[in-house]
Amino acid sequence: MVPSGDQSLAVGARVELTIADSGGLALSQYVSQLVEKTVRTGVWRLEFWQGISVGGNSAERVEYRFGGTNRCGQAVFVERKGKVYTWRLITGGSTCGEESAFGGIVASFRLVE
């Protein structure tokens, strides 16, 4: 689910990095609006949401289920200078638990000047 005009990069078969304009919103507001919309429209069933740190930056981590097969999804949002960097992991309903590799990818993420 990449909004029009955003940039997206596939990192393997199940991981994606999207870069979007924050629209002037603080990170918590941006994530809150996205989660509210995807839950309200039935796209996501929220399972977990917490504030974390990625590369020394404040971040938000969201875990959710979606689709008729109850697939697992995880998204980590990091904001810097008006851009929101979103790492997403999508797995099958029976293959949830691949987050250890995803966690390593996200943990290595650094924003440089």
N, C-alpha and C positions, 0 to 999 in steps of 0.2 A: 504494500500500500504506500506508494510514493506519490505525494502530491505533485501536480503539474508544476514544472519549473524547477523542481528540486533535483539535485545531483545524487546519483546512486551508483555504488560499486559493489559487485558480488565478490565475496571473499570465500571461494569454494562454493559448494552446492547449497549450503544451508545458512551461511552468514552473509549479511549485507550491511554496508555502511551507507547511510543517507545523510546528506548535508542540506539543511533547509534554513531559510530566513526565519528568525524567531518572531517576526512581526512586531518587534518592540516589547514582547512579553518576557518576564522573568522565567527562568527554567521551570519552576514549579507551576506557574500559570500555563505555560505551553503544554507541559505533560498533562496537567489536570484537564485542559480542554480536549486534548487528544483522547485520553482515557474515557472521559465522559461521553464523547461522541461515539467511540467504538463500542462502548458498553451499551449505550442507549439504543444504538442501531442493531445490536445483536452480533456485531462482528467479533467482539472479544467477550470472554467471561473472565473477569479479573480474579486472579488468585493471590497476588502478593504485590506490594509496592513499598519501596523504601528509599531513603536518601543514602547515597554512598559517595565515595571519592574515587575518581579515575584520573591518574596522572597528576595528582595534586589539585584537581578541579572538582567542584561540587557536581554531583550527578544524581540521576534518578534511575532506579531499576524497577521494571515492571515485568511480572510473570503473568501469563494469561493462557487460556484455552480458546480454541476457535475451530470452526468447521464441523461438519457432521460426524467426522471421525474423532473429534475431541483432541485435535493436534495441540502440541505444546508450543508456546512461543515465549520469548524473552526479549526485552528491549532495554537498552541502557542509553540514556540521553545525557549528553554533556553540552553545555552552552558556553560559547566564548565569542565575544565581540559581535553579538547580534546573529550568530549562526548556531544552530542546534545540530550536533553530530549524533546520529542515532545508529547504534549497533543493534542489529536484530538477528536472532537465532530462531529458526523454524525447525521443529522436529515432528516426527510422526507420533500418533497417539500412543503407540507402544514403545517408542524409542526415547521417551523423555529421560533425561539423565546425562545428555551430552554436554551439559553446561560447564563441565570442567575444562574442556578445550575452548569453549566460548569465553569462559572467564579469563583464561590466559591471553587470548587475543585482545580482549577489552583492557585487561590490566597493563598490557604493553603499549597502549595508545597514549601518545603524548602530543600535545598541541605546542608548536613552536612559533616564535615570532616570524 
